[in-house]
Amino acid sequence: MPPIPTSPPPGRPDVSQHEEEPGGGMYRLIEELYPICRSISGEGLRETLRRIQREVPISLFEVPSGTRAFDWTVPPEWNIRDAYVAHRGERVIDFRASNLHVVGYSGPIRCTMTLDELRPHLHSLPEHPDWVPYRTSYWAEGWGFCLSQRQLEALPDGEFEVCIDATLNPGSLSYGELLVPGRSTDEVLISCHVCHPSLANDNLSGLAVAVELARRLRARTRALSYRFLFVPGTIGALAWLARNEAGLDRIKHGLVLSCLGDRGPLTYKRSRRGNAAIDRAAAHLLRQAGLHSRVRDFVPYGYDERQYCSPGFNLPVGCLTRTPNGEFPEYHTSADNLDLVTPAALADSCAALQRILEILEEDRCYVRTEPRGEPQLGRRGLYRGVAGLRQPAMEELALLWVLNLADNRHSLLEVAERAGLSFAQVAEAAKRLSDEGLIREA
């Protein structure tokens, strides 16, 4: 039972306006997926995963309702055809106008009730009178509608026809997975949630960046392997972990992606470990990038990093966002629409993510071939011919730091952190020294 699509909001930009600019392809994918009524199960989720399959070859998996995932159970599958509240034959709340109007996982209902009887089932945002909230009821039986405060205040007295044409039946939970193999079987886990309906930043931006990253990684030679997960939040990650527990030792680094399309600065949330390689690589990149980028410590609240970092797994998985969940006013409302995300922000997020992964790919330890004293760099063309300047050039300083710490105990990332240089500068210095035979990989 495919969901009724939402009409796109008036005045949104044409796809054609964004196709040629950086991030335009990611924006276009968000635009296509935005109208679909997604949830943690059902045809809207499957439709979304099938659309991703047209971009990258993810495999689709189904986990039957009733399947245990540690302390959780996969719920019945939810599908919705239509929903409305009508007064004298006119729809005053209409699922066809916005799929946010129905509380996610609402059970079926068809009845007539007064406004007083209806009010406990209505949700609005008095502080934002024109916005419709996003609410769900995955784990408690019930039903409800979401509407703007202005709509609520305009409801007349009298009787209302209430209809939610939905089903909650045994079915399955769907998720998508893609392994991009590298030279090593060590894996980087890239996870995003795909369960929210028409929310552009919280949900679709992370999905779009993950798809673009997978496409780019498939087109180049890789040292590490990359496992992409497109899962419904919480229960999807738990179901995947329960089905794949035996292979989790291959995951050496990981990132959860979300809220990557708004105009805020990049924010990295460390893994539970706090000092994993992914934590240090992301923090280093954001420090070098500047522009008010932020690094935060782990807290057991947020997205699926909570599941991957739970004490029984303690995987090295951080979370990359721009403005974090709950910290932008449009979060979980109808205002998280296509106007909130920009192609430029998506492109910047994807580029930063690539640079973080490049650090993981290139980070390694070196040893000096002759560790006694400092080698003569001038005769090898690695040092300036004129001496006596007050400060060495950054390129020369990078050479000296790599030479001094090439002892099989310091990786290139540690060199960069200690020297206050960018990883790119240190990696380039290591390449030049290796080409001259002064250092070798440990």
Secondary structure, 3 states (H helix, E strand, C coil): CCCCCCCCCCCCCCHHHCCCCCCHHHHHHHHHHCCCCCCCCCHHHHHHHHHHHCCCCCEEEEEECCCEECCEECCCEEEEEEEEEEECCEEEEECCCCHHHECECCCCEEEEEEHHHHHHHEECCCCCCCCCECCECCCCCCCCEECCHHHHHHCCCCEEEEEEEEEEECCEEEEEEEEECCCCCCEEEEEEECCCCCCHHHHHHHHHHHHHHHHHHHCCCCCCEEEEEEECCCHHHHHHHHHCHHHHHHEEEEEEECCCCCCCCCEEECCCCCCCHHHHHHHHHHHHHCCCCEEECCCCCCCCHHHHCCCCCCCCEEEEECCCCCCCCCCCECCCCCCCCCHHHHHHHHHHHHHHHHHHHHCCEEEECCCCCCCCCHHHCCCCCCCCCCCCCHHHHHHHHHHHHCEEEEEHHHHHHHHCCCHHHHHHHHHHHHHCCCEEEC
